[in-house]
Amino acid sequence: MLQAVTYAEARQRLAAIMDNVSDSHQPTIITRYKARPVVLMSFDDYNSIMETAHLLQSPANAARLRASLEAVSTVDKQS
């Protein structure tokens, strides 16, 4: 479950929130008064999402990845 904190709380506890996000790999929503919220996430998680998006940009590559996932799922079900 995503944790949410206010902007004021994030300012006061930024280092602790950053450590928690990095250690737990759970993003934190930072809410702001009369402004859209933002999400704080670990750099590793961000890189993972960006790499996945890059790999899925090519329809052929996306199809190969889906086929690989289905093959692994089939093997897991047989075990």
C-alpha positions as CSV (number, residue, x, y, z in Angstrom):
1,M,0.0,0.0,0.0
2,L,1.3,3.4,-0.9
3,Q,2.2,5.7,1.9
4,A,1.1,9.4,1.6
5,V,2.5,12.4,3.4
6,T,1.9,16.1,3.2
7,Y,4.4,18.4,1.7
8,A,5.0,19.9,5.2
9,E,5.7,16.5,6.7
10,A,7.9,15.6,3.8
11,R,10.0,18.7,4.3
12,Q,10.4,17.9,8.0
13,R,11.2,14.2,7.5
14,L,12.7,14.1,4.0
15,A,15.8,12.1,4.9
16,A,13.8,9.5,6.8
17,I,11.2,9.3,4.0
18,M,13.9,8.9,1.4
19,D,15.6,6.1,3.4
20,N,12.2,4.3,3.8
21,V,11.4,4.6,0.1
22,S,14.9,3.3,-0.9
23,D,14.9,0.5,1.6
24,S,11.3,-0.7,1.2
25,H,11.0,-0.1,-2.6
26,Q,7.6,1.4,-1.8
27,P,6.9,4.8,-3.3
28,T,5.5,7.6,-1.2
29,I,2.9,10.1,-2.4
30,I,3.6,13.7,-1.4
31,T,0.4,15.7,-1.3
32,R,0.3,19.5,-1.7
33,Y,-2.3,22.1,-1.0
34,K,-4.0,23.2,-4.2
35,A,-1.5,21.4,-6.3
36,R,-1.2,18.0,-7.9
37,P,0.5,15.3,-5.8
38,V,3.9,13.8,-6.7
39,V,5.5,10.4,-6.1
40,L,8.8,9.8,-4.5
41,M,10.4,6.6,-5.5
42,S,13.8,5.0,-5.3
43,F,16.3,5.5,-8.1
44,D,16.6,1.7,-8.6
45,D,12.9,1.4,-9.0
46,Y,12.8,4.3,-11.4
47,N,15.6,2.8,-13.5
48,S,13.7,-0.5,-13.6
49,I,10.5,1.1,-14.8
50,M,12.3,3.1,-17.5
51,E,14.2,-0.1,-18.7
52,T,10.9,-2.0,-18.8
53,A,9.2,0.8,-20.8
54,H,12.2,0.9,-23.2
55,L,12.0,-2.9,-23.7
56,L,8.3,-2.8,-24.4
57,Q,8.5,0.1,-26.9
58,S,9.3,-2.4,-29.7
59,P,6.2,-4.6,-30.5
60,A,8.4,-7.5,-31.5
61,N,10.4,-7.3,-28.3
62,A,7.3,-7.0,-26.2
63,A,5.9,-10.1,-27.9
64,R,9.1,-12.0,-27.1
65,L,9.0,-10.9,-23.5
66,R,5.3,-12.0,-23.2
67,A,6.1,-15.4,-24.7
68,S,9.0,-15.8,-22.3
69,L,6.7,-15.0,-19.3
70,E,4.1,-17.4,-20.5
71,A,6.7,-20.1,-20.9
72,V,8.0,-19.6,-17.4
73,S,4.4,-19.5,-16.0
74,T,3.8,-22.9,-17.8
75,V,6.9,-24.4,-16.3
76,D,6.0,-23.1,-12.8
77,K,2.5,-24.7,-13.1
78,Q,4.0,-28.1,-14.0
79,S,6.3,-28.1,-11.0
